[in-house]
Amino acid sequence: MTDIVTPTPIDALPPAPSPNDTAAEFNTKSFAMVAAEVNMIPQINTAAAQTNQNAVATNERAVAADASADAAA
C-alpha cells in the first residue's frame, strides 16, 4: 500500500515590487521575486507529486475498507 506523506512546504515569496518604490528598490525587489519564483518551481512540483501520492494512498485505503466491509457482511 502507498504511504501517506507530509507534503514539502513551499517557501513564501519575498515582498513584491510596488509602483511606489524607487527605481533601485523596485529592481531589487523584482530580482528577488523572480529568483524566488524560479526556486519555487521544483517545490511546487514536489508538493504536487506528494499530494497525488496521498490521493492514491487514500483511494487504496478506501478500496481496502470497502472490501473489508463486504467481507464482514
N, C-alpha and C positions, 0 to 999 in steps of 0.2 A: 504494500500500500504506500502511496506517495506521502511523504512527510509534509506537515504544515510548518511553514517558516514565518519568521517575522520579517516583513519587507524592509529593505535597507532604507534608512531615512534619506531624504533629498535635501541638500543644503539650501538654506534661504539665499535669495538673491540680495546683492548689495543695494543701497539706495539708488533709485533711478535718477537719471539726469532730469533737470527741470528747465523750462524756458527762462525761469528767473535766475538761473545760475550764471556766473560769469563764464566767459568762454573757456578759461582754464579749468574751472570747476566742472563745467559740462563735459569737457573732453575727458577729464579724469574719471568722472562717474560713468561715462559712456564706455570707455575702455574696460573698466572693472566689470560693468554689466555684461558686455559681450564675452569677456573671458569666463565669467561665471556661467553664462548660458552654454558655452562650449563644454565646460566641465560638467554641466548638468545632464547633458545628453546620455552618457553612459549610466548615470544614476537613475534616470527615468527608465531607461531600457531594463536595467537590473530590477527595479521595483515592479515594473510591469510583468516581467517574467516570473518574479516571485509571487505576485498577485495571481497570475494564471496558474502557477503551481498550487496555490492554496485553493483555487476554484476546482481544480482537478481532484485534489485530496478530499475536499468537501463532498464532491459528487461521488467519489468512491465510497466514502463513509455512508452516504445516504443510500446508495445501492446496497451496501452490505447490511445496513439496518433494516431495509425493506425485505431483504432475503431472510434475515433472522426473524422478522415478524411473521413472514409467511410460513417459515419452518415451525414456529411456535404455535401457529394456529391449527 
